[in-house]
Amino acid sequence: MTEDDGAWFAPKRFGYGAGLPIAWQGWALIAGLVGVSMALVFALAPAHQGYLAIAVIGINLPAMPLIAKKTRGGWKWRNGRE
């Protein structure tokens, strides 16, 4: 990270949203979300696929405002010219 602005994620060059993590906190958040999601897959997939979708969305959706807040420049549409 070249700037000490507290950002955890780089902005995407094209489109809307966050790019790759640029700080250890971003990597830790992504690893935690993937870990919890995978645990839910193994726990719920064999018997309750409907509950699995709800659970994975329920885990990842609340993290989106934090990811948006911690993205350098925020979330906005980017067309590659910035």
Biotite code that builds the C-alpha atoms (Angstrom):
import biotite.structure as struc

atoms = struc.array([
    struc.Atom([0.000, 0.000, 0.000], chain_id="A", res_id=1, res_name="MET", atom_name="CA", element="C"),
    struc.Atom([1.598, 3.239, -1.091], chain_id="A", res_id=2, res_name="THR", atom_name="CA", element="C"),
    struc.Atom([-0.710, 5.521, 0.873], chain_id="A", res_id=3, res_name="GLU", atom_name="CA", element="C"),
    struc.Atom([-1.553, 5.261, 4.551], chain_id="A", res_id=4, res_name="ASP", atom_name="CA", element="C"),
    struc.Atom([-5.237, 6.045, 4.118], chain_id="A", res_id=5, res_name="ASP", atom_name="CA", element="C"),
    struc.Atom([-6.608, 3.068, 6.029], chain_id="A", res_id=6, res_name="GLY", atom_name="CA", element="C"),
    struc.Atom([-7.919, 1.348, 2.896], chain_id="A", res_id=7, res_name="ALA", atom_name="CA", element="C"),
    struc.Atom([-8.096, -2.437, 2.923], chain_id="A", res_id=8, res_name="TRP", atom_name="CA", element="C"),
    struc.Atom([-9.109, -2.883, -0.721], chain_id="A", res_id=9, res_name="PHE", atom_name="CA", element="C"),
    struc.Atom([-8.012, -1.358, -4.013], chain_id="A", res_id=10, res_name="ALA", atom_name="CA", element="C"),
    struc.Atom([-10.740, -0.043, -6.298], chain_id="A", res_id=11, res_name="PRO", atom_name="CA", element="C"),
    struc.Atom([-11.614, -1.988, -9.407], chain_id="A", res_id=12, res_name="LYS", atom_name="CA", element="C"),
    struc.Atom([-10.254, -0.452, -12.580], chain_id="A", res_id=13, res_name="ARG", atom_name="CA", element="C"),
    struc.Atom([-13.406, -1.258, -14.552], chain_id="A", res_id=14, res_name="PHE", atom_name="CA", element="C"),
    struc.Atom([-16.906, -1.550, -13.124], chain_id="A", res_id=15, res_name="GLY", atom_name="CA", element="C"),
    struc.Atom([-18.363, -1.124, -9.665], chain_id="A", res_id=16, res_name="TYR", atom_name="CA", element="C"),
    struc.Atom([-17.044, -2.450, -6.368], chain_id="A", res_id=17, res_name="GLY", atom_name="CA", element="C"),
    struc.Atom([-13.818, -3.433, -4.685], chain_id="A", res_id=18, res_name="ALA", atom_name="CA", element="C"),
    struc.Atom([-10.756, -5.041, -6.184], chain_id="A", res_id=19, res_name="GLY", atom_name="CA", element="C"),
    struc.Atom([-8.171, -7.171, -4.431], chain_id="A", res_id=20, res_name="LEU", atom_name="CA", element="C"),
    struc.Atom([-7.214, -6.623, -0.794], chain_id="A", res_id=21, res_name="PRO", atom_name="CA", element="C"),
    struc.Atom([-4.184, -4.364, -0.290], chain_id="A", res_id=22, res_name="ILE", atom_name="CA", element="C"),
    struc.Atom([-3.830, -4.728, 3.487], chain_id="A", res_id=23, res_name="ALA", atom_name="CA", element="C"),
    struc.Atom([-3.680, -7.698, 5.819], chain_id="A", res_id=24, res_name="TRP", atom_name="CA", element="C"),
    struc.Atom([-7.062, -6.727, 7.270], chain_id="A", res_id=25, res_name="GLN", atom_name="CA", element="C"),
    struc.Atom([-8.678, -7.115, 3.861], chain_id="A", res_id=26, res_name="GLY", atom_name="CA", element="C"),
    struc.Atom([-7.062, -10.504, 3.341], chain_id="A", res_id=27, res_name="TRP", atom_name="CA", element="C"),
    struc.Atom([-8.173, -11.584, 6.830], chain_id="A", res_id=28, res_name="ALA", atom_name="CA", element="C"),
    struc.Atom([-11.754, -10.480, 6.144], chain_id="A", res_id=29, res_name="LEU", atom_name="CA", element="C"),
    struc.Atom([-11.861, -12.351, 2.830], chain_id="A", res_id=30, res_name="ILE", atom_name="CA", element="C"),
    struc.Atom([-10.304, -15.464, 4.409], chain_id="A", res_id=31, res_name="ALA", atom_name="CA", element="C"),
    struc.Atom([-12.858, -15.352, 7.225], chain_id="A", res_id=32, res_name="GLY", atom_name="CA", element="C"),
    struc.Atom([-15.784, -14.970, 4.829], chain_id="A", res_id=33, res_name="LEU", atom_name="CA", element="C"),
    struc.Atom([-14.530, -17.804, 2.628], chain_id="A", res_id=34, res_name="VAL", atom_name="CA", element="C"),
    struc.Atom([-13.885, -20.008, 5.670], chain_id="A", res_id=35, res_name="GLY", atom_name="CA", element="C"),
    struc.Atom([-17.331, -19.467, 7.164], chain_id="A", res_id=36, res_name="VAL", atom_name="CA", element="C"),
    struc.Atom([-18.974, -19.922, 3.757], chain_id="A", res_id=37, res_name="SER", atom_name="CA", element="C"),
    struc.Atom([-17.108, -23.195, 3.159], chain_id="A", res_id=38, res_name="MET", atom_name="CA", element="C"),
    struc.Atom([-18.031, -24.453, 6.629], chain_id="A", res_id=39, res_name="ALA", atom_name="CA", element="C"),
    struc.Atom([-21.668, -23.720, 5.823], chain_id="A", res_id=40, res_name="LEU", atom_name="CA", element="C"),
    struc.Atom([-21.353, -25.557, 2.512], chain_id="A", res_id=41, res_name="VAL", atom_name="CA", element="C"),
    struc.Atom([-20.078, -28.694, 4.220], chain_id="A", res_id=42, res_name="PHE", atom_name="CA", element="C"),
    struc.Atom([-22.587, -28.437, 7.061], chain_id="A", res_id=43, res_name="ALA", atom_name="CA", element="C"),
    struc.Atom([-25.745, -27.568, 5.122], chain_id="A", res_id=44, res_name="LEU", atom_name="CA", element="C"),
    struc.Atom([-25.279, -28.637, 1.495], chain_id="A", res_id=45, res_name="ALA", atom_name="CA", element="C"),
    struc.Atom([-26.147, -32.331, 1.768], chain_id="A", res_id=46, res_name="PRO", atom_name="CA", element="C"),
    struc.Atom([-29.591, -31.817, 3.271], chain_id="A", res_id=47, res_name="ALA", atom_name="CA", element="C"),
    struc.Atom([-30.648, -28.163, 3.065], chain_id="A", res_id=48, res_name="HIS", atom_name="CA", element="C"),
    struc.Atom([-29.637, -26.423, -0.142], chain_id="A", res_id=49, res_name="GLN", atom_name="CA", element="C"),
    struc.Atom([-32.224, -23.669, 0.295], chain_id="A", res_id=50, res_name="GLY", atom_name="CA", element="C"),
    struc.Atom([-30.920, -22.885, 3.756], chain_id="A", res_id=51, res_name="TYR", atom_name="CA", element="C"),
    struc.Atom([-27.373, -22.957, 2.398], chain_id="A", res_id=52, res_name="LEU", atom_name="CA", element="C"),
    struc.Atom([-28.072, -20.139, -0.053], chain_id="A", res_id=53, res_name="ALA", atom_name="CA", element="C"),
    struc.Atom([-29.762, -18.055, 2.630], chain_id="A", res_id=54, res_name="ILE", atom_name="CA", element="C"),
    struc.Atom([-26.919, -18.682, 5.088], chain_id="A", res_id=55, res_name="ALA", atom_name="CA", element="C"),
    struc.Atom([-24.126, -17.804, 2.636], chain_id="A", res_id=56, res_name="VAL", atom_name="CA", element="C"),
    struc.Atom([-25.911, -14.627, 1.548], chain_id="A", res_id=57, res_name="ILE", atom_name="CA", element="C"),
    struc.Atom([-26.607, -13.813, 5.200], chain_id="A", res_id=58, res_name="GLY", atom_name="CA", element="C"),
    struc.Atom([-22.905, -14.096, 6.028], chain_id="A", res_id=59, res_name="ILE", atom_name="CA", element="C"),
    struc.Atom([-21.579, -12.135, 3.037], chain_id="A", res_id=60, res_name="ASN", atom_name="CA", element="C"),
    struc.Atom([-24.188, -9.393, 2.638], chain_id="A", res_id=61, res_name="LEU", atom_name="CA", element="C"),
    struc.Atom([-23.491, -7.670, 5.992], chain_id="A", res_id=62, res_name="PRO", atom_name="CA", element="C"),
    struc.Atom([-19.779, -7.495, 5.110], chain_id="A", res_id=63, res_name="ALA", atom_name="CA", element="C"),
    struc.Atom([-20.411, -5.451, 1.962], chain_id="A", res_id=64, res_name="MET", atom_name="CA", element="C"),
    struc.Atom([-20.813, -2.031, 3.666], chain_id="A", res_id=65, res_name="PRO", atom_name="CA", element="C"),
    struc.Atom([-17.523, -2.575, 5.513], chain_id="A", res_id=66, res_name="LEU", atom_name="CA", element="C"),
    struc.Atom([-15.777, -3.563, 2.284], chain_id="A", res_id=67, res_name="ILE", atom_name="CA", element="C"),
    struc.Atom([-17.250, -0.504, 0.539], chain_id="A", res_id=68, res_name="ALA", atom_name="CA", element="C"),
    struc.Atom([-16.105, 1.767, 3.372], chain_id="A", res_id=69, res_name="LYS", atom_name="CA", element="C"),
    struc.Atom([-12.603, 0.296, 3.331], chain_id="A", res_id=70, res_name="LYS", atom_name="CA", element="C"),
    struc.Atom([-12.146, 0.520, -0.458], chain_id="A", res_id=71, res_name="THR", atom_name="CA", element="C"),
    struc.Atom([-9.814, 3.321, -1.533], chain_id="A", res_id=72, res_name="ARG", atom_name="CA", element="C"),
    struc.Atom([-12.057, 5.948, -3.141], chain_id="A", res_id=73, res_name="GLY", atom_name="CA", element="C"),
    struc.Atom([-15.257, 4.102, -2.233], chain_id="A", res_id=74, res_name="GLY", atom_name="CA", element="C"),
    struc.Atom([-17.481, 2.164, -4.564], chain_id="A", res_id=75, res_name="TRP", atom_name="CA", element="C"),
    struc.Atom([-18.382, 3.959, -7.761], chain_id="A", res_id=76, res_name="LYS", atom_name="CA", element="C"),
    struc.Atom([-18.491, 3.147, -11.436], chain_id="A", res_id=77, res_name="TRP", atom_name="CA", element="C"),
    struc.Atom([-15.033, 3.202, -12.981], chain_id="A", res_id=78, res_name="ARG", atom_name="CA", element="C"),
    struc.Atom([-14.313, 3.074, -16.690], chain_id="A", res_id=79, res_name="ASN", atom_name="CA", element="C"),
    struc.Atom([-10.535, 2.628, -16.575], chain_id="A", res_id=80, res_name="GLY", atom_name="CA", element="C"),
    struc.Atom([-9.640, 6.308, -16.938], chain_id="A", res_id=81, res_name="ARG", atom_name="CA", element="C"),
    struc.Atom([-9.018, 7.036, -13.261], chain_id="A", res_id=82, res_name="GLU", atom_name="CA", element="C"),
])
